[in-house]
Amino acid sequence: MAFNKTSKSLAKRFKFTAKGKVKYHPCGHSHLLSKKSRKRKRNLRKGNFLKSKKIRKTIGRLLLYG
């Protein structure tokens, strides 16, 4: 019997909110931080929401039980 699998690489990077938005953390906050400004590092700590509906639909298809 065939079944669909969740894309585990995307499951670690994206989360769905209760209203169906897709939340993610931006890249660039793991190393080489000395050259980045304090403001830039502070903004990288915050999560963002995906704005593109097309990409949101694709991620929803790959995260079946998200």
PDB file of N, CA, C, O and CB in Angstrom:
ATOM      1  N   MET A   1       0.845  -1.178   0.000  1.00  0.00           N
ATOM      2  CA  MET A   1       0.000   0.000   0.000  1.00  0.00           C
ATOM      3  C   MET A   1       0.893   1.246   0.000  1.00  0.00           C
ATOM      4  O   MET A   1       1.773   1.379   0.851  1.00  0.00           O
ATOM      5  CB  MET A   1      -0.963  -0.005   1.227  1.00  0.00           C
ATOM      6  N   ALA A   2       0.673   2.135  -0.930  1.00  0.00           N
ATOM      7  CA  ALA A   2       1.480   3.348  -1.034  1.00  0.00           C
ATOM      8  C   ALA A   2       0.891   4.448  -0.156  1.00  0.00           C
ATOM      9  O   ALA A   2      -0.324   4.550   0.017  1.00  0.00           O
ATOM     10  CB  ALA A   2       1.570   3.819  -2.502  1.00  0.00           C
ATOM     11  N   PHE A   3       1.779   5.260   0.388  1.00  0.00           N
ATOM     12  CA  PHE A   3       1.330   6.394   1.174  1.00  0.00           C
ATOM     13  C   PHE A   3       2.288   7.552   0.955  1.00  0.00           C
ATOM     14  O   PHE A   3       3.419   7.363   0.508  1.00  0.00           O
ATOM     15  CB  PHE A   3       1.231   6.031   2.676  1.00  0.00           C
ATOM     16  N   ASN A   4       1.825   8.741   1.272  1.00  0.00           N
ATOM     17  CA  ASN A   4       2.638   9.936   1.083  1.00  0.00           C
ATOM     18  C   ASN A   4       3.534  10.159   2.289  1.00  0.00           C
ATOM     19  O   ASN A   4       3.162   9.864   3.425  1.00  0.00           O
ATOM     20  CB  ASN A   4       1.750  11.164   0.841  1.00  0.00           C
ATOM     21  N   LYS A   5       4.714  10.683   2.023  1.00  0.00           N
ATOM     22  CA  LYS A   5       5.651  10.968   3.101  1.00  0.00           C
ATOM     23  C   LYS A   5       5.807  12.474   3.264  1.00  0.00           C
ATOM     24  O   LYS A   5       5.747  13.227   2.292  1.00  0.00           O
ATOM     25  CB  LYS A   5       7.018  10.306   2.828  1.00  0.00           C
ATOM     26  N   THR A   6       6.005  12.895   4.497  1.00  0.00           N
ATOM     27  CA  THR A   6       6.304  14.289   4.777  1.00  0.00           C
ATOM     28  C   THR A   6       7.740  14.577   4.388  1.00  0.00           C
ATOM     29  O   THR A   6       8.626  13.758   4.633  1.00  0.00           O
ATOM     30  CB  THR A   6       6.060  14.622   6.263  1.00  0.00           C
ATOM     31  N   SER A   7       7.981  15.722   3.789  1.00  0.00           N
ATOM     32  CA  SER A   7       9.343  16.141   3.476  1.00  0.00           C
ATOM     33  C   SER A   7      10.003  16.609   4.770  1.00  0.00           C
ATOM     34  O   SER A   7       9.699  17.689   5.276  1.00  0.00           O
ATOM     35  CB  SER A   7       9.359  17.275   2.388  1.00  0.00           C
ATOM     36  N   LYS A   8      10.908  15.789   5.301  1.00  0.00           N
ATOM     37  CA  LYS A   8      11.503  16.072   6.604  1.00  0.00           C
ATOM     38  C   LYS A   8      12.407  17.298   6.574  1.00  0.00           C
ATOM     39  O   LYS A   8      12.528  17.998   7.579  1.00  0.00           O
ATOM     40  CB  LYS A   8      12.288  14.874   7.085  1.00  0.00           C
ATOM     41  N   SER A   9      13.040  17.567   5.443  1.00  0.00           N
ATOM     42  CA  SER A   9      13.900  18.747   5.370  1.00  0.00           C
ATOM     43  C   SER A   9      13.070  20.033   5.488  1.00  0.00           C
ATOM     44  O   SER A   9      13.513  21.005   6.099  1.00  0.00           O
ATOM     45  CB  SER A   9      14.700  18.745   4.049  1.00  0.00           C
ATOM     46  N   LEU A  10      11.879  20.033   4.909  1.00  0.00           N
ATOM     47  CA  LEU A  10      11.004  21.202   5.028  1.00  0.00           C
ATOM     48  C   LEU A  10      10.321  21.264   6.390  1.00  0.00           C
ATOM     49  O   LEU A  10      10.038  22.351   6.893  1.00  0.00           O
ATOM     50  CB  LEU A  10       9.954  21.185   3.926  1.00  0.00           C
ATOM     51  N   ALA A  11      10.056  20.112   6.984  1.00  0.00           N
ATOM     52  CA  ALA A  11       9.399  20.083   8.290  1.00  0.00           C
ATOM     53  C   ALA A  11      10.273  20.725   9.356  1.00  0.00           C
ATOM     54  O   ALA A  11       9.758  21.262  10.337  1.00  0.00           O
ATOM     55  CB  ALA A  11       9.059  18.646   8.687  1.00  0.00           C
ATOM     56  N   LYS A  12      11.600  20.675   9.177  1.00  0.00           N
ATOM     57  CA  LYS A  12      12.505  21.287  10.144  1.00  0.00           C
ATOM     58  C   LYS A  12      12.620  22.790   9.937  1.00  0.00           C
ATOM     59  O   LYS A  12      13.038  23.506  10.847  1.00  0.00           O
ATOM     60  CB  LYS A  12      13.878  20.648  10.052  1.00  0.00           C
ATOM     61  N   ARG A  13      12.259  23.274   8.767  1.00  0.00           N
ATOM     62  CA  ARG A  13      12.457  24.685   8.449  1.00  0.00           C
ATOM     63  C   ARG A  13      11.188  25.530   8.482  1.00  0.00           C
ATOM     64  O   ARG A  13      11.263  26.747   8.652  1.00  0.00           O
ATOM     65  CB  ARG A  13      13.070  24.798   7.109  1.00  0.00           C
ATOM     66  N   PHE A  14      10.029  24.906   8.322  1.00  0.00           N
ATOM     67  CA  PHE A  14       8.771  25.646   8.239  1.00  0.00           C
ATOM     68  C   PHE A  14       7.757  25.074   9.212  1.00  0.00           C
ATOM     69  O   PHE A  14       7.715  23.866   9.446  1.00  0.00           O
ATOM     70  CB  PHE A  14       8.213  25.615   6.809  1.00  0.00           C
ATOM     71  N   LYS A  15       6.929  25.968   9.783  1.00  0.00           N
ATOM     72  CA  LYS A  15       5.848  25.558  10.674  1.00  0.00           C
ATOM     73  C   LYS A  15       4.574  26.282  10.235  1.00  0.00           C
ATOM     74  O   LYS A  15       4.620  27.420   9.767  1.00  0.00           O
ATOM     75  CB  LYS A  15       6.193  25.871  12.179  1.00  0.00           C
ATOM     76  N   PHE A  16       3.452  25.611  10.392  1.00  0.00           N
ATOM     77  CA  PHE A  16       2.171  26.230  10.105  1.00  0.00           C
ATOM     78  C   PHE A  16       1.586  26.812  11.381  1.00  0.00           C
ATOM     79  O   PHE A  16       1.643  26.182  12.437  1.00  0.00           O
ATOM     80  CB  PHE A  16       1.202  25.218   9.476  1.00  0.00           C
ATOM     81  N   THR A  17       1.024  28.015  11.288  1.00  0.00           N
ATOM     82  CA  THR A  17       0.336  28.606  12.424  1.00  0.00           C
ATOM     83  C   THR A  17      -1.106  28.099  12.437  1.00  0.00           C
ATOM     84  O   THR A  17      -1.529  27.383  11.530  1.00  0.00           O
ATOM     85  CB  THR A  17       0.385  30.166  12.362  1.00  0.00           C
ATOM     86  N   ALA A  18      -1.846  28.472  13.461  1.00  0.00           N
ATOM     87  CA  ALA A  18      -3.233  28.020  13.584  1.00  0.00           C
ATOM     88  C   ALA A  18      -4.107  28.572  12.463  1.00  0.00           C
ATOM     89  O   ALA A  18      -5.082  27.935  12.063  1.00  0.00           O
ATOM     90  CB  ALA A  18      -3.803  28.434  14.936  1.00  0.00           C
ATOM     91  N   LYS A  19      -3.762  29.753  11.954  1.00  0.00           N
ATOM     92  CA  LYS A  19      -4.555  30.360  10.880  1.00  0.00           C
ATOM     93  C   LYS A  19      -4.098  29.932   9.495  1.00  0.00           C
ATOM     94  O   LYS A  19      -4.671  30.363   8.494  1.00  0.00           O
ATOM     95  CB  LYS A  19      -4.494  31.861  10.982  1.00  0.00           C
ATOM     96  N   GLY A  20      -3.064  29.080   9.424  1.00  0.00           N
ATOM     97  CA  GLY A  20      -2.629  28.565   8.136  1.00  0.00           C
ATOM     98  C   GLY A  20      -1.477  29.299   7.491  1.00  0.00           C
ATOM     99  O   GLY A  20      -1.103  28.996   6.359  1.00  0.00           O
ATOM    100  N   LYS A  21      -0.902  30.273   8.204  1.00  0.00           N
ATOM    101  CA  LYS A  21       0.271  30.954   7.663  1.00  0.00           C
ATOM    102  C   LYS A  21       1.493  30.051   7.841  1.00  0.00           C
ATOM    103  O   LYS A  21       1.497  29.150   8.680  1.00  0.00           O
ATOM    104  CB  LYS A  21       0.490  32.337   8.363  1.00  0.00           C
ATOM    105  N   VAL A  22       2.517  30.305   7.048  1.00  0.00           N
ATOM    106  CA  VAL A  22       3.735  29.508   7.130  1.00  0.00           C
ATOM    107  C   VAL A  22       4.831  30.373   7.746  1.00  0.00           C
ATOM    108  O   VAL A  22       5.187  31.420   7.205  1.00  0.00           O
ATOM    109  CB  VAL A  22       4.161  28.972   5.720  1.00  0.00           C
ATOM    110  N   LYS A  23       5.364  29.921   8.888  1.00  0.00           N
ATOM    111  CA  LYS A  23       6.384  30.661   9.608  1.00  0.00           C
ATOM    112  C   LYS A  23       7.735  29.999   9.393  1.00  0.00           C
ATOM    113  O   LYS A  23       7.838  28.775   9.313  1.00  0.00           O
ATOM    114  CB  LYS A  23       6.047  30.745  11.109  1.00  0.00           C
ATOM    115  N   TYR A  24       8.778  30.835   9.301  1.00  0.00           N
ATOM    116  CA  TYR A  24      10.129  30.309   9.132  1.00  0.00           C
ATOM    117  C   TYR A  24      11.112  31.272   9.771  1.00  0.00           C
ATOM    118  O   TYR A  24      10.780  32.425  10.048  1.00  0.00           O
ATOM    119  CB  TYR A  24      10.466  30.090   7.631  1.00  0.00           C
ATOM    120  N   HIS A  25      12.325  30.791  10.001  1.00  0.00           N
ATOM    121  CA  HIS A  25      13.392  31.648  10.503  1.00  0.00           C
ATOM    122  C   HIS A  25      14.349  31.934   9.358  1.00  0.00           C
ATOM    123  O   HIS A  25      14.736  31.015   8.637  1.00  0.00           O
ATOM    124  CB  HIS A  25      14.135  30.988  11.707  1.00  0.00           C
ATOM    125  N   PRO A  26      14.738  33.188   9.177  1.00  0.00           N
ATOM    126  CA  PRO A  26      15.627  33.514   8.069  1.00  0.00           C
ATOM    127  C   PRO A  26      17.024  32.952   8.283  1.00  0.00           C
ATOM    128  O   PRO A  26      17.439  32.703   9.415  1.00  0.00           O
ATOM    129  CB  PRO A  26      15.699  35.016   7.880  1.00  0.00           C
ATOM    130  N   CYS A  27      17.735  32.759   7.196  1.00  0.00           N
ATOM    131  CA  CYS A  27      19.089  32.223   7.285  1.00  0.00           C
ATOM    132  C   CYS A  27      20.059  33.354   7.612  1.00  0.00           C
ATOM    133  O   CYS A  27      19.718  34.531   7.504  1.00  0.00           O
ATOM    134  CB  CYS A  27      19.494  31.516   5.963  1.00  0.00           C
ATOM    135  N   GLY A  28      21.249  32.986   8.006  1.00  0.00           N
ATOM    136  CA  GLY A  28      22.298  33.966   8.212  1.00  0.00           C
ATOM    137  C   GLY A  28      22.561  34.310   9.653  1.00  0.00           C
ATOM    138  O   GLY A  28      23.186  35.334   9.928  1.00  0.00           O
ATOM    139  N   HIS A  29      22.102  33.484  10.602  1.00  0.00           N
ATOM    140  CA  HIS A  29      22.301  33.800  12.013  1.00  0.00           C
ATOM    141  C   HIS A  29      23.054  32.686  12.726  1.00  0.00           C
ATOM    142  O   HIS A  29      22.862  32.474  13.923  1.00  0.00           O
ATOM    143  CB  HIS A  29      20.959  34.046  12.697  1.00  0.00           C
ATOM    144  N   SER A  30      23.905  31.976  12.003  1.00  0.00           N
ATOM    145  CA  SER A  30      24.608  30.873  12.653  1.00  0.00           C
ATOM    146  C   SER A  30      26.104  31.114  12.768  1.00  0.00           C
ATOM    147  O   SER A  30      26.713  30.696  13.753  1.00  0.00           O
ATOM    148  CB  SER A  30      24.364  29.597  11.900  1.00  0.00           C
ATOM    149  N   HIS A  31      26.708  31.769  11.801  1.00  0.00           N
ATOM    150  CA  HIS A  31      28.150  32.047  11.896  1.00  0.00           C
ATOM    151  C   HIS A  31      28.470  33.285  11.068  1.00  0.00           C
ATOM    152  O   HIS A  31      27.602  33.828  10.385  1.00  0.00           O
ATOM    153  CB  HIS A  31      28.999  30.823  11.408  1.00  0.00           C
ATOM    154  N   LEU A  32      29.717  33.723  11.135  1.00  0.00           N
ATOM    155  CA  LEU A  32      30.167  34.966  10.495  1.00  0.00           C
ATOM    156  C   LEU A  32      29.355  36.162  10.988  1.00  0.00           C
ATOM    157  O   LEU A  32      28.932  37.004  10.196  1.00  0.00           O
ATOM    158  CB  LEU A  32      30.059  34.852   8.962  1.00  0.00           C
ATOM    159  N   LEU A  33      29.143  36.229  12.298  1.00  0.00           N
ATOM    160  CA  LEU A  33      28.287  37.263  12.858  1.00  0.00           C
ATOM    161  C   LEU A  33      29.041  38.550  13.175  1.00  0.00           C
ATOM    162  O   LEU A  33      28.420  39.593  13.381  1.00  0.00           O
ATOM    163  CB  LEU A  33      27.624  36.751  14.101  1.00  0.00           C
ATOM    164  N   SER A  34      30.364  38.490  13.216  1.00  0.00           N
ATOM    165  CA  SER A  34      31.113  39.681  13.621  1.00  0.00           C
ATOM    166  C   SER A  34      31.025  40.798  12.586  1.00  0.00           C
ATOM    167  O   SER A  34      31.129  41.975  12.931  1.00  0.00           O
ATOM    168  CB  SER A  34      32.569  39.323  13.862  1.00  0.00           C
ATOM    169  N   LYS A  35      30.837  40.437  11.328  1.00  0.00           N
ATOM    170  CA  LYS A  35      30.762  41.468  10.297  1.00  0.00           C
ATOM    171  C   LYS A  35      29.361  42.036  10.122  1.00  0.00           C
ATOM    172  O   LYS A  35      29.176  43.045   9.441  1.00  0.00           O
ATOM    173  CB  LYS A  35      31.241  40.913   8.989  1.00  0.00           C
ATOM    174  N   LYS A  36      28.372  41.387  10.739  1.00  0.00           N
ATOM    175  CA  LYS A  36      26.993  41.860  10.602  1.00  0.00           C
ATOM    176  C   LYS A  36      26.679  42.870  11.702  1.00  0.00           C
ATOM    177  O   LYS A  36      27.175  42.758  12.823  1.00  0.00           O
ATOM    178  CB  LYS A  36      25.994  40.673  10.654  1.00  0.00           C
ATOM    179  N   SER A  37      25.859  43.844  11.368  1.00  0.00           N
ATOM    180  CA  SER A  37      25.539  44.893  12.328  1.00  0.00           C
ATOM    181  C   SER A  37      24.622  44.356  13.425  1.00  0.00           C
ATOM    182  O   SER A  37      23.969  43.325  13.263  1.00  0.00           O
ATOM    183  CB  SER A  37      24.881  46.087  11.619  1.00  0.00           C
ATOM    184  N   ARG A  38      24.591  45.066  14.525  1.00  0.00           N
ATOM    185  CA  ARG A  38      23.761  44.664  15.666  1.00  0.00           C
ATOM    186  C   ARG A  38      22.287  44.645  15.287  1.00  0.00           C
ATOM    187  O   ARG A  38      21.539  43.759  15.702  1.00  0.00           O
ATOM    188  CB  ARG A  38      23.984  45.610  16.855  1.00  0.00           C
ATOM    189  N   LYS A  39      21.882  45.627  14.498  1.00  0.00           N
ATOM    190  CA  LYS A  39      20.483  45.706  14.056  1.00  0.00           C
ATOM    191  C   LYS A  39      20.118  44.532  13.165  1.00  0.00           C
ATOM    192  O   LYS A  39      19.031  43.967  13.287  1.00  0.00           O
ATOM    193  CB  LYS A  39      20.230  47.018  13.313  1.00  0.00           C
ATOM    194  N   ARG A  40      21.027  44.163  12.266  1.00  0.00           N
ATOM    195  CA  ARG A  40      20.774  43.041  11.353  1.00  0.00           C
ATOM    196  C   ARG A  40      20.657  41.721  12.116  1.00  0.00           C
ATOM    197  O   ARG A  40      19.788  40.902  11.816  1.00  0.00           O
ATOM    198  CB  ARG A  40      21.895  42.943  10.303  1.00  0.00           C
ATOM    199  N   LYS A  41      21.525  41.518  13.094  1.00  0.00           N
ATOM    200  CA  LYS A  41      21.477  40.288  13.896  1.00  0.00           C
ATOM    201  C   LYS A  41      20.205  40.230  14.735  1.00  0.00           C
ATOM    202  O   LYS A  41      19.614  39.165  14.910  1.00  0.00           O
ATOM    203  CB  LYS A  41      22.711  40.192  14.807  1.00  0.00           C
ATOM    204  N   ARG A  42      19.793  41.374  15.246  1.00  0.00           N
ATOM    205  CA  ARG A  42      18.562  41.431  16.048  1.00  0.00           C
ATOM    206  C   ARG A  42      17.353  41.086  15.196  1.00  0.00           C
ATOM    207  O   ARG A  42      16.453  40.379  15.650  1.00  0.00           O
ATOM    208  CB  ARG A  42      18.384  42.827  16.677  1.00  0.00           C
ATOM    209  N   ASN A  43      17.327  41.578  13.966  1.00  0.00           N
ATOM    210  CA  ASN A  43      16.209  41.276  13.075  1.00  0.00           C
ATOM    211  C   ASN A  43      16.221  39.833  12.596  1.00  0.00           C
ATOM    212  O   ASN A  43      15.168  39.281  12.274  1.00  0.00           O
ATOM    213  CB  ASN A  43      16.233  42.203  11.887  1.00  0.00           C
ATOM    214  N   LEU A  44      17.392  39.217  12.545  1.00  0.00           N
ATOM    215  CA  LEU A  44      17.476  37.814  12.135  1.00  0.00           C
ATOM    216  C   LEU A  44      16.942  36.862  13.207  1.00  0.00           C
ATOM    217  O   LEU A  44      16.608  35.716  12.908  1.00  0.00           O
ATOM    218  CB  LEU A  44      18.916  37.457  11.805  1.00  0.00           C
ATOM    219  N   ARG A  45      16.860  37.335  14.458  1.00  0.00           N
ATOM    220  CA  ARG A  45      16.326  36.485  15.526  1.00  0.00           C
ATOM    221  C   ARG A  45      14.831  36.254  15.379  1.00  0.00           C
ATOM    222  O   ARG A  45      14.313  35.233  15.830  1.00  0.00           O
ATOM    223  CB  ARG A  45      16.614  37.103  16.880  1.00  0.00           C
ATOM    224  N   LYS A  46      14.147  37.181  14.761  1.00  0.00           N
ATOM    225  CA  LYS A  46      12.698  37.098  14.639  1.00  0.00           C
ATOM    226  C   LYS A  46      12.302  36.149  13.509  1.00  0.00           C
ATOM    227  O   LYS A  46      13.014  36.018  12.514  1.00  0.00           O
ATOM    228  CB  LYS A  46      12.102  38.488  14.398  1.00  0.00           C
ATOM    229  N   GLY A  47      11.168  35.499  13.676  1.00  0.00           N
ATOM    230  CA  GLY A  47      10.643  34.665  12.609  1.00  0.00           C
ATOM    231  C   GLY A  47       9.897  35.503  11.585  1.00  0.00           C
ATOM    232  O   GLY A  47       9.422  36.594  11.900  1.00  0.00           O
ATOM    233  N   ASN A  48       9.792  35.007  10.383  1.00  0.00           N
ATOM    234  CA  ASN A  48       9.066  35.685   9.318  1.00  0.00           C
ATOM    235  C   ASN A  48       7.951  34.782   8.808  1.00  0.00           C
ATOM    236  O   ASN A  48       7.917  33.586   9.099  1.00  0.00           O
ATOM    237  CB  ASN A  48      10.018  36.083   8.166  1.00  0.00           C
ATOM    238  N   PHE A  49       7.048  35.370   8.050  1.00  0.00           N
ATOM    239  CA  PHE A  49       5.976  34.615   7.422  1.00  0.00           C
ATOM    240  C   PHE A  49       6.173  34.644   5.915  1.00  0.00           C
ATOM    241  O   PHE A  49       6.610  35.650   5.357  1.00  0.00           O
ATOM    242  CB  PHE A  49       4.587  35.185   7.813  1.00  0.00           C
ATOM    243  N   LEU A  50       5.851  33.544   5.265  1.00  0.00           N
ATOM    244  CA  LEU A  50       5.932  33.497   3.810  1.00  0.00           C
ATOM    245  C   LEU A  50       4.851  34.380   3.216  1.00  0.00           C
ATOM    246  O   LEU A  50       3.709  34.372   3.674  1.00  0.00           O
ATOM    247  CB  LEU A  50       5.797  32.049   3.291  1.00  0.00           C
ATOM    248  N   LYS A  51       5.214  35.134   2.206  1.00  0.00           N
ATOM    249  CA  LYS A  51       4.247  36.024   1.577  1.00  0.00           C
ATOM    250  C   LYS A  51       3.674  35.451   0.290  1.00  0.00           C
ATOM    251  O   LYS A  51       2.548  35.781  -0.084  1.00  0.00           O
ATOM    252  CB  LYS A  51       4.886  37.355   1.294  1.00  0.00           C
ATOM    253  N   SER A  52       4.420  34.607  -0.385  1.00  0.00           N
ATOM    254  CA  SER A  52       3.985  34.067  -1.658  1.00  0.00           C
ATOM    255  C   SER A  52       2.969  32.939  -1.457  1.00  0.00           C
ATOM    256  O   SER A  52       3.265  31.946  -0.792  1.00  0.00           O
ATOM    257  CB  SER A  52       5.188  33.565  -2.457  1.00  0.00           C
ATOM    258  N   LYS A  53       1.784  33.092  -2.026  1.00  0.00           N
ATOM    259  CA  LYS A  53       0.760  32.061  -1.886  1.00  0.00           C
ATOM    260  C   LYS A  53       1.112  30.808  -2.664  1.00  0.00           C
ATOM    261  O   LYS A  53       0.730  29.702  -2.283  1.00  0.00           O
ATOM    262  CB  LYS A  53      -0.581  32.589  -2.346  1.00  0.00           C
ATOM    263  N   LYS A  54       1.840  30.985  -3.754  1.00  0.00           N
ATOM    264  CA  LYS A  54       2.232  29.834  -4.569  1.00  0.00           C
ATOM    265  C   LYS A  54       3.212  28.940  -3.809  1.00  0.00           C
ATOM    266  O   LYS A  54       3.070  27.718  -3.811  1.00  0.00           O
ATOM    267  CB  LYS A  54       2.859  30.303  -5.895  1.00  0.00           C
ATOM    268  N   ILE A  55       4.200  29.547  -3.162  1.00  0.00           N
ATOM    269  CA  ILE A  55       5.164  28.766  -2.377  1.00  0.00           C
ATOM    270  C   ILE A  55       4.484  28.171  -1.152  1.00  0.00           C
ATOM    271  O   ILE A  55       4.796  27.047  -0.758  1.00  0.00           O
ATOM    272  CB  ILE A  55       6.364  29.644  -1.949  1.00  0.00           C
ATOM    273  N   ARG A  56       3.561  28.905  -0.547  1.00  0.00           N
ATOM    274  CA  ARG A  56       2.826  28.408   0.619  1.00  0.00           C
ATOM    275  C   ARG A  56       2.039  27.151   0.260  1.00  0.00           C
ATOM    276  O   ARG A  56       1.962  26.211   1.051  1.00  0.00           O
ATOM    277  CB  ARG A  56       1.875  29.494   1.165  1.00  0.00           C
ATOM    278  N   LYS A  57       1.456  27.142  -0.936  1.00  0.00           N
ATOM    279  CA  LYS A  57       0.696  25.981  -1.387  1.00  0.00           C
ATOM    280  C   LYS A  57       1.613  24.780  -1.622  1.00  0.00           C
ATOM    281  O   LYS A  57       1.259  23.647  -1.297  1.00  0.00           O
ATOM    282  CB  LYS A  57      -0.074  26.316  -2.667  1.00  0.00           C
ATOM    283  N   THR A  58       2.800  25.041  -2.191  1.00  0.00           N
ATOM    284  CA  THR A  58       3.765  23.968  -2.434  1.00  0.00           C
ATOM    285  C   THR A  58       4.248  23.360  -1.123  1.00  0.00           C
ATOM    286  O   THR A  58       4.343  22.138  -1.003  1.00  0.00           O
ATOM    287  CB  THR A  58       4.958  24.493  -3.241  1.00  0.00           C
ATOM    288  N   ILE A  59       4.554  24.206  -0.137  1.00  0.00           N
ATOM    289  CA  ILE A  59       5.006  23.698   1.143  1.00  0.00           C
ATOM    290  C   ILE A  59       3.893  22.940   1.844  1.00  0.00           C
ATOM    291  O   ILE A  59       4.148  21.925   2.492  1.00  0.00           O
ATOM    292  CB  ILE A  59       5.507  24.835   2.022  1.00  0.00           C
ATOM    293  N   GLY A  60       2.670  23.414   1.724  1.00  0.00           N
ATOM    294  CA  GLY A  60       1.542  22.698   2.304  1.00  0.00           C
ATOM    295  C   GLY A  60       1.359  21.326   1.717  1.00  0.00           C
ATOM    296  O   GLY A  60       0.925  20.407   2.411  1.00  0.00           O
ATOM    297  N   ARG A  61       1.685  21.168   0.440  1.00  0.00           N
ATOM    298  CA  ARG A  61       1.594  19.871  -0.210  1.00  0.00           C
ATOM    299  C   ARG A  61       2.690  18.925   0.276  1.00  0.00           C
ATOM    300  O   ARG A  61       2.475  17.718   0.384  1.00  0.00           O
ATOM    301  CB  ARG A  61       1.676  20.036  -1.720  1.00  0.00           C
ATOM    302  N   LEU A  62       3.866  19.485   0.568  1.00  0.00           N
ATOM    303  CA  LEU A  62       4.989  18.657   1.007  1.00  0.00           C
ATOM    304  C   LEU A  62       4.959  18.350   2.503  1.00  0.00           C
ATOM    305  O   LEU A  62       5.510  17.344   2.950  1.00  0.00           O
ATOM    306  CB  LEU A  62       6.285  19.338   0.662  1.00  0.00           C
ATOM    307  N   LEU A  63       4.314  19.225   3.266  1.00  0.00           N
ATOM    308  CA  LEU A  63       4.141  18.988   4.711  1.00  0.00           C
ATOM    309  C   LEU A  63       2.717  18.501   4.933  1.00  0.00           C
ATOM    310  O   LEU A  63       1.849  19.284   5.318  1.00  0.00           O
ATOM    311  CB  LEU A  63       4.434  20.294   5.559  1.00  0.00           C
ATOM    312  N   LEU A  64       2.474  17.252   4.703  1.00  0.00           N
ATOM    313  CA  LEU A  64       1.112  16.717   4.687  1.00  0.00           C
ATOM    314  C   LEU A  64       0.402  16.876   6.009  1.00  0.00           C
ATOM    315  O   LEU A  64      -0.777  17.228   6.052  1.00  0.00           O
ATOM    316  CB  LEU A  64       1.134  15.271   4.312  1.00  0.00           C
ATOM    317  N   TYR A  65       1.124  16.615   7.101  1.00  0.00           N
ATOM    318  CA  TYR A  65       0.472  16.631   8.403  1.00  0.00           C
ATOM    319  C   TYR A  65       0.893  17.835   9.212  1.00  0.00           C
ATOM    320  O   TYR A  65       0.854  17.808  10.442  1.00  0.00           O
ATOM    321  CB  TYR A  65       0.780  15.363   9.167  1.00  0.00           C
ATOM    322  N   GLY A  66       1.299  18.899   8.526  1.00  0.00           N
ATOM    323  CA  GLY A  66       1.757  20.109   9.216  1.00  0.00           C
ATOM    324  C   GLY A  66       0.597  20.975   9.551  1.00  0.00           C
ATOM    325  O   GLY A  66       0.774  22.044  10.136  1.00  0.00           O
TER     326      GLY A  66
END
